Amino acid sequence: MDKVGCRNLPQRRPCCLDERSGMVSALLARHSLKTRITLITLAIFVIGIWSLAFYASRVLHGEMQNLLGDQQFSTVSILAAELNDDL
């Protein structure tokens, strides 16, 4: 084929940029196995740290509510006892 005929042929995209494959797989296909393992390990680590922080936040929030409820009950009990003694 001459150069003029080649210009009219449709250009094929690389297989990793196909519509069915996602952007992540296209990015990972260009990197070495060592880089992919490092990125996957980093992602697992970050997700683990985030989930641990989320869990700790929820537990501490619940404990704080319980402690505040106990403190308020204690304060009201002391005030009620003093008011009862005054009457």
DRENSE-157219 format. One line per field, with one value per atom (N, C-alpha, C, CB): residue number from 1; residue in three letters; atom name; x, y, z. Coordinates in steps of 0.02 Angstrom, whole numbers, plus 50000, padded with zeros to 5 digits. Glycine has a CB too. Layout:
DRENSE-157219
num: (NUM	...) .
residuo: (ala	...) .
atomo: (CA	...) .
east: (X	...) .
north: (Y	...) .
up: (Z	...) .
//
This chain:
DRENSE-157219
num: (1	1	1	1	2	2	2	2	3	3	3	3	4	4	4	4	5	5	5	5	6	6	6	6	7	7	7	7	8	8	8	8	9	9	9	9	10	10	10	10	11	11	11	11	12	12	12	12	13	13	13	13	14	14	14	14	15	15	15	15	16	16	16	16	17	17	17	17	18	18	18	18	19	19	19	19	20	20	20	20	21	21	21	21	22	22	22	22	23	23	23	23	24	24	24	24	25	25	25	25	26	26	26	26	27	27	27	27	28	28	28	28	29	29	29	29	30	30	30	30	31	31	31	31	32	32	32	32	33	33	33	33	34	34	34	34	35	35	35	35	36	36	36	36	37	37	37	37	38	38	38	38	39	39	39	39	40	40	40	40	41	41	41	41	42	42	42	42	43	43	43	43	44	44	44	44	45	45	45	45	46	46	46	46	47	47	47	47	48	48	48	48	49	49	49	49	50	50	50	50	51	51	51	51	52	52	52	52	53	53	53	53	54	54	54	54	55	55	55	55	56	56	56	56	57	57	57	57	58	58	58	58	59	59	59	59	60	60	60	60	61	61	61	61	62	62	62	62	63	63	63	63	64	64	64	64	65	65	65	65	66	66	66	66	67	67	67	67	68	68	68	68	69	69	69	69	70	70	70	70	71	71	71	71	72	72	72	72	73	73	73	73	74	74	74	74	75	75	75	75	76	76	76	76	77	77	77	77	78	78	78	78	79	79	79	79	80	80	80	80	81	81	81	81	82	82	82	82	83	83	83	83	84	84	84	84	85	85	85	85	86	86	86	86	87	87	87	87) .
residuo: (met	met	met	met	asp	asp	asp	asp	lys	lys	lys	lys	val	val	val	val	gly	gly	gly	gly	cys	cys	cys	cys	arg	arg	arg	arg	asn	asn	asn	asn	leu	leu	leu	leu	pro	pro	pro	pro	gln	gln	gln	gln	arg	arg	arg	arg	arg	arg	arg	arg	pro	pro	pro	pro	cys	cys	cys	cys	cys	cys	cys	cys	leu	leu	leu	leu	asp	asp	asp	asp	glu	glu	glu	glu	arg	arg	arg	arg	ser	ser	ser	ser	gly	gly	gly	gly	met	met	met	met	val	val	val	val	ser	ser	ser	ser	ala	ala	ala	ala	leu	leu	leu	leu	leu	leu	leu	leu	ala	ala	ala	ala	arg	arg	arg	arg	his	his	his	his	ser	ser	ser	ser	leu	leu	leu	leu	lys	lys	lys	lys	thr	thr	thr	thr	arg	arg	arg	arg	ile	ile	ile	ile	thr	thr	thr	thr	leu	leu	leu	leu	ile	ile	ile	ile	thr	thr	thr	thr	leu	leu	leu	leu	ala	ala	ala	ala	ile	ile	ile	ile	phe	phe	phe	phe	val	val	val	val	ile	ile	ile	ile	gly	gly	gly	gly	ile	ile	ile	ile	trp	trp	trp	trp	ser	ser	ser	ser	leu	leu	leu	leu	ala	ala	ala	ala	phe	phe	phe	phe	tyr	tyr	tyr	tyr	ala	ala	ala	ala	ser	ser	ser	ser	arg	arg	arg	arg	val	val	val	val	leu	leu	leu	leu	his	his	his	his	gly	gly	gly	gly	glu	glu	glu	glu	met	met	met	met	gln	gln	gln	gln	asn	asn	asn	asn	leu	leu	leu	leu	leu	leu	leu	leu	gly	gly	gly	gly	asp	asp	asp	asp	gln	gln	gln	gln	gln	gln	gln	gln	phe	phe	phe	phe	ser	ser	ser	ser	thr	thr	thr	thr	val	val	val	val	ser	ser	ser	ser	ile	ile	ile	ile	leu	leu	leu	leu	ala	ala	ala	ala	ala	ala	ala	ala	glu	glu	glu	glu	leu	leu	leu	leu	asn	asn	asn	asn	asp	asp	asp	asp	asp	asp	asp	asp	leu	leu	leu	leu) .
atomo: (N	CA	C	CB	N	CA	C	CB	N	CA	C	CB	N	CA	C	CB	N	CA	C	CB	N	CA	C	CB	N	CA	C	CB	N	CA	C	CB	N	CA	C	CB	N	CA	C	CB	N	CA	C	CB	N	CA	C	CB	N	CA	C	CB	N	CA	C	CB	N	CA	C	CB	N	CA	C	CB	N	CA	C	CB	N	CA	C	CB	N	CA	C	CB	N	CA	C	CB	N	CA	C	CB	N	CA	C	CB	N	CA	C	CB	N	CA	C	CB	N	CA	C	CB	N	CA	C	CB	N	CA	C	CB	N	CA	C	CB	N	CA	C	CB	N	CA	C	CB	N	CA	C	CB	N	CA	C	CB	N	CA	C	CB	N	CA	C	CB	N	CA	C	CB	N	CA	C	CB	N	CA	C	CB	N	CA	C	CB	N	CA	C	CB	N	CA	C	CB	N	CA	C	CB	N	CA	C	CB	N	CA	C	CB	N	CA	C	CB	N	CA	C	CB	N	CA	C	CB	N	CA	C	CB	N	CA	C	CB	N	CA	C	CB	N	CA	C	CB	N	CA	C	CB	N	CA	C	CB	N	CA	C	CB	N	CA	C	CB	N	CA	C	CB	N	CA	C	CB	N	CA	C	CB	N	CA	C	CB	N	CA	C	CB	N	CA	C	CB	N	CA	C	CB	N	CA	C	CB	N	CA	C	CB	N	CA	C	CB	N	CA	C	CB	N	CA	C	CB	N	CA	C	CB	N	CA	C	CB	N	CA	C	CB	N	CA	C	CB	N	CA	C	CB	N	CA	C	CB	N	CA	C	CB	N	CA	C	CB	N	CA	C	CB	N	CA	C	CB	N	CA	C	CB	N	CA	C	CB	N	CA	C	CB	N	CA	C	CB	N	CA	C	CB	N	CA	C	CB	N	CA	C	CB	N	CA	C	CB	N	CA	C	CB	N	CA	C	CB	N	CA	C	CB) .
east: (50042	50000	50044	49952	50019	50057	50038	50045	50072	50061	49992	50115	49967	49902	49847	49887	49852	49804	49806	49815	49863	49870	49835	49943	49830	49798	49723	49810	49693	49621	49602	49596	49649	49634	49619	49692	49570	49556	49614	49490	49628	49682	49656	49708	49695	49677	49707	49700	49666	49692	49724	49637	49771	49799	49745	49855	49754	49702	49687	49723	49735	49723	49680	49789	49668	49626	49558	49661	49539	49475	49419	49470	49359	49303	49284	49243	49294	49273	49320	49269	49382	49429	49428	49500	49437	49433	49498	49414	49495	49554	49608	49535	49588	49636	49676	49602	49641	49676	49721	49627	49702	49744	49807	49706	49800	49859	49904	49838	49874	49914	49947	49872	49918	49947	50013	49898	50022	50084	50141	50072	50125	50176	50201	50149	50259	50288	50250	50363	50264	50232	50250	50253	50312	50335	50295	50411	50283	50245	50173	50248	50144	50074	50066	50050	50112	50109	50116	50163	50162	50171	50108	50231	50077	50016	49958	49996	49951	49897	49909	49892	49971	49988	49974	50061	49992	49979	49904	50011	49866	49793	49763	49761	49784	49759	49778	49788	49838	49861	49820	49936	49809	49771	49699	49773	49669	49600	49597	49574	49647	49650	49655	49708	49699	49707	49643	49767	49611	49550	49495	49527	49488	49435	49448	49430	49512	49528	49512	49603	49528	49512	49436	49543	49399	49326	49297	49297	49321	49297	49312	49328	49374	49393	49350	49468	49336	49294	49224	49291	49195	49128	49127	49103	49177	49180	49189	49238	49234	49246	49184	49306	49148	49087	49035	49058	49027	48980	48999	48974	49064	49087	49079	49160	49091	49083	49011	49109	48964	48893	48874	48849	48899	48885	48913	48913	48975	49005	48969	49079	48950	48913	48845	48904	48812	48748	48756	48716	48809	48822	48838	48880	48878	48895	48834	48948	48791	48730	48684	48694	48678	48636	48665	48631	48731	48763	48751	48838	48758	48747	48675	48765	48628	48557	48541	48511	48572	48560	48586	48594	48644	48671	48627	48744	48606	48562	48495	48551	48468	48405	48412	48379	48468	48480	48486	48543	48521	48528	48460	48578	48421	48355	48310	48324	48314	48274	48293	48282	48358	48380	48355	48455	48353	48330	48255	48346	48217	48146	48133	48106) .
north: (49941	50000	50062	50000	50112	50174	50216	50214	50270	50312	50345	50365	50358	50389	50341	50411	50278	50228	50214	50164	50221	50208	50261	50205	50320	50373	50362	50441	50327	50316	50257	50305	50216	50158	50182	50108	50152	50173	50154	50140	50198	50187	50142	50255	50090	50046	50074	49974	50075	50095	50035	50126	50047	49990	49954	50015	49890	49849	49871	49776	49902	49922	49985	49935	50020	50079	50066	50136	50004	49985	50011	49908	50021	50048	50003	50058	49938	49891	49892	49821	49909	49910	49979	49892	49979	50042	50081	50029	50140	50183	50154	50252	50122	50093	50037	50066	49994	49939	49966	49889	50021	50052	50080	50107	50109	50136	50080	50181	50028	49974	49932	49929	49929	49889	49918	49883	49982	50014	50006	50086	49985	49982	49910	50009	49906	49840	49804	49846	49740	49700	49726	49626	49748	49774	49837	49790	49880	49941	49925	49988	49878	49859	49829	49809	49786	49756	49810	49702	49857	49912	49955	49956	49971	50012	49975	50032	49911	49872	49866	49802	49856	49852	49919	49833	49974	50040	50052	50094	50033	50042	50002	50021	49940	49898	49929	49826	49955	49986	50048	50004	50091	50153	50136	50198	50088	50068	50039	50016	50000	49973	50027	49925	50076	50130	50172	50176	50185	50224	50186	50238	50121	50084	50079	50013	50073	50073	50140	50056	50195	50261	50271	50316	50247	50253	50213	50229	50152	50110	50142	50040	50167	50199	50261	50218	50298	50358	50339	50396	50287	50266	50240	50212	50201	50174	50231	50123	50278	50334	50378	50375	50387	50427	50395	50435	50330	50294	50298	50222	50289	50292	50362	50270	50413	50482	50496	50531	50471	50481	50447	50454	50387	50352	50390	50281	50414	50451	50517	50464	50552	50614	50601	50651	50548	50530	50513	50471	50475	50458	50521	50408	50566	50628	50671	50667	50677	50717	50686	50724	50620	50586	50597	50511	50594	50604	50675	50590	50724	50794	50805	50840	50778	50787	50751	50760	50693	50656	50695	50587	50726	50766	50827	50789	50861	50919	50898	50953	50842	50818	50801	50757	50771	50753	50817	50710	50867	50930	50964	50976	50964	50995	50957	50997	50892	50851	50865	50776	50875	50890	50959	50887	51006	51074	51076	51122	51031	51031	50997	50997) .
up: (50000	50000	50000	50061	49968	49967	50028	49902	50039	50099	50097	50104	50039	50034	50058	49961	50040	50061	50136	50023	50167	50239	50280	50258	50255	50294	50302	50261	50255	50257	50301	50188	50322	50364	50435	50364	50468	50537	50582	50562	50627	50676	50731	50705	50748	50804	50867	50791	50919	50983	51017	51028	51062	51099	51138	51148	51149	51181	51252	51182	51286	51355	51359	51390	51304	51305	51273	51269	51267	51239	51283	51231	51255	51293	51352	51249	51344	51397	51456	51369	51446	51502	51534	51479	51599	51636	51633	51707	51661	51662	51707	51686	51761	51807	51773	51870	51738	51705	51650	51675	51618	51567	51598	51529	51656	51691	51716	51748	51744	51771	51717	51815	51658	51604	51580	51546	51590	51568	51618	51554	51679	51731	51740	51797	51772	51783	51839	51800	51846	51898	51967	51892	51976	52040	52058	52037	52010	52022	52039	51962	52002	52015	52085	51963	52105	52172	52225	52182	52214	52261	52267	52240	52211	52213	52246	52143	52232	52264	52339	52232	52359	52430	52464	52441	52432	52459	52466	52415	52416	52419	52476	52352	52485	52540	52607	52535	52613	52675	52690	52669	52641	52651	52670	52588	52636	52653	52724	52602	52743	52810	52863	52817	52852	52900	52904	52880	52846	52846	52884	52774	52872	52906	52981	52876	53001	53072	53104	53082	53070	53097	53101	53052	53051	53052	53110	52985	53120	53174	53242	53170	53250	53314	53326	53313	53274	53281	53305	53215	53275	53295	53367	53248	53386	53455	53505	53462	53490	53536	53541	53514	53487	53488	53534	53416	53529	53572	53645	53551	53659	53728	53756	53733	53715	53738	53754	53684	53715	53730	53795	53673	53807	53869	53929	53868	53923	53979	53993	53963	53940	53951	53983	53885	53962	53994	54067	53958	54083	54154	54194	54159	54165	54201	54213	54161	54163	54171	54223	54104	54223	54272	54342	54257	54349	54414	54438	54409	54394	54413	54435	54354	54397	54414	54480	54358	54491	54554	54614	54552	54607	54662	54676	54646	54622	54631	54661	54563	54640	54668	54742	54628	54760	54830	54873	54838	54848	54885	54891	54850	54837	54839	54887	54768	54888	54934	55007	54918	55020	55088	55110	55093	55064	55081	55097	55023	55067	55080	55145	55022) .
//
